[in-house]
Amino acid sequence: MKIEWSARSRTDLKELKNYIGQDSPYYARRFIARIILSVEKLEDFPDIGRGVPEAEERNDVRELIFQGYRIIYLRQSDHVYIVTVIHGSRDLSGMNDKPWDVG
């Protein structure tokens, strides 16, 4: 199973790294590396994430939870598409443009 990161998810990681890096560049790099490692598990186990509550009508939208962050992805037949990495306290139900409504 191939993993593909969206432009939005790459930007999310960059912003998260910059935010954490204000206090500790070392821990920022380490945190991002651990997020990437957790996502790599999807290559072999693409269904380990849970369904996204705000996308209850869709079976292909799933998420991994990593230390308070939601890694939201689309489970497709031949690959996993990471759409966003957001803080777990964010409620996406009120958003007009959902991160998983891509292109």
C-alpha positions, -999 to 999 in steps of 0.1 A, spaced: 0 0 0 15 33 -11 13 64 12 8 98 -3 9 131 16 -12 160 4 2 195 1 -20 205 30 -7 177 53 29 186 44 22 222 54 5 210 86 37 191 95 59 221 87 38 245 108 37 220 137 75 216 135 80 254 135 56 258 164 73 231 186 107 243 173 102 277 190 109 259 223 130 230 211 142 223 175 154 189 186 120 178 200 102 194 170 122 172 146 117 142 168 80 147 171 75 150 133 97 119 128 74 100 152 43 111 134 58 99 101 67 66 116 31 61 129 18 69 94 42 43 78 23 16 96 -6 23 72 15 7 44 8 -28 60 -23 -20 80 -44 7 63 -75 0 84 -59 5 118 -73 41 120 -108 47 133 -136 63 113 -137 101 116 -167 112 136 -173 142 114 -174 120 83 -197 93 96 -213 90 62 -180 80 46 -162 47 50 -130 58 33 -122 86 58 -101 74 87 -78 88 113 -49 79 135 -45 96 168 -9 105 178 -3 123 211 -33 145 208 -31 150 170 -55 137 144 -39 123 112 -68 122 88 -65 100 57 -84 86 28 -83 48 25 -83 39 -12 -79 6 -29 -42 9 -38 -30 37 -15 -35 59 16 -38 96 11 -29 117 41 -52 148 40 -43 167 72 -27 166 106 -46 187 131 -49 191 169 -73 167 185 -94 194 200 -105 207 166 -141 199 157 -144 197 119 -182 194 118 -187 231 113 -163 235 85 -178 241 50 -147 226 32 -138 194 49 -101 183 45 -112 150 30 -132 167 2 -101 170 -20 -99 175 -57 
